[in-house]
Amino acid sequence: MKELRHHIRLLFCLCIGMVFSCTQIWGQDESNSFVDEMHLLEIESRMLSFYQELKDISARVGQYTSNEQLTEASQKVTTIDAKWNTYYQSRQIEIAEDDSLLQIVADYQLTKQNLLDSIAIQKHFFDAQKDFADAEVFFQAQDSAYAKLYKTAVEYSLIKALAAELEKVKGKEQLVFAEIQSHYDIAKSLSEEFKNLLPRFQPIEEKYIELKNISDKIQALEYKPWLQRIKDYLYSLAAVAMILLFLNMLQAKLKALKQARENAKKLREMMDKDNNDYPTI
């Protein structure tokens, strides 16, 4: 009987011990789970703060009106990204094991890339506006410079002893025209990329053609004796006279052809009228 009571008491004590032990284990697990959850929430909050900073900059990029503002925004992105990378490296294990944190990483990277692309596009547009305006100013300033170059080159070409000086003027003009060509190419490329610049490109193109013609004349200049110059002048007059004569002959032929057609038309009208005058039987 005593042995039975001992076994019952022992079993009771074992049950109480097991319940007590389970209660302690459950409480400890619950406490650890809560700590882990708070830790993940802290990581999430920190990551979202970086993400929100990028979104704030993205919302303002379209309002910027200068390259200085874009440069400042780009520097801010670099600073935020450096802090993000440092924090990400320190919490990489926890982030890799949590899907919601991984999603924040993906959203952050996408937002950062879109923001950098927007800054680059906006900066390219501002640079294009400035480069095109520089080309406009440059072309407007070339009239007096080229008039002086051409006058000097013509004067040097009249004197044989100044042939070397003439070549120096030609060399200088080639350097100037190389700069003209560069500005023209830039303006043309930008006008093709940004259609709103096309109306402003037309005056640049007209000025470019004008300067190109003057450049060709300067490069063609060379010393010639006066007799040769007179011959060339007369030949040019003769060529012009022949062209004018040809044009006058062509005009006369066209006029005669037009008159012949009109006469033929009048003749047909008279014949039709005579046929209509016969009585009908």
Secondary structure as the mmCIF struct_conf table of DSSP 4:
data_model
#
loop_
_struct_conf.conf_type_id
_struct_conf.id
_struct_conf.beg_label_comp_id
_struct_conf.beg_label_asym_id
_struct_conf.beg_label_seq_id
_struct_conf.end_label_comp_id
_struct_conf.end_label_asym_id
_struct_conf.end_label_seq_id
HELX_RH_AL_P HELX_RH_AL_P1 LYS A 2 VAL A 61
TURN_TY1_P TURN_TY1_P1 GLY A 62 GLN A 63
BEND BEND1 SER A 66 SER A 66
HELX_RH_AL_P HELX_RH_AL_P2 ASN A 67 SER A 90
TURN_TY1_P TURN_TY1_P2 ARG A 91 ARG A 91
HELX_RH_AL_P HELX_RH_AL_P3 GLN A 92 ALA A 96
TURN_TY1_P TURN_TY1_P3 GLU A 97 GLU A 97
HELX_RH_AL_P HELX_RH_AL_P4 ASP A 99 GLN A 140
TURN_TY1_P TURN_TY1_P4 ALA A 141 ALA A 141
HELX_RH_AL_P HELX_RH_AL_P5 GLN A 142 SER A 157
TURN_TY1_P TURN_TY1_P5 LEU A 158 LEU A 158
HELX_RH_3T_P HELX_RH_3T_P1 LYS A 160 LEU A 162
HELX_RH_AL_P HELX_RH_AL_P6 ALA A 163 GLU A 193
HELX_RH_3T_P HELX_RH_3T_P2 LYS A 195 LEU A 197
HELX_RH_AL_P HELX_RH_AL_P7 LEU A 198 ALA A 220
HELX_RH_AL_P HELX_RH_AL_P8 TRP A 226 ASN A 276
TURN_TY1_P TURN_TY1_P6 ASP A 277 ASP A 277
BEND BEND2 TYR A 278 TYR A 278
HELX_LH_PP_P HELX_LH_PP_P1 PRO A 279 THR A 280
#
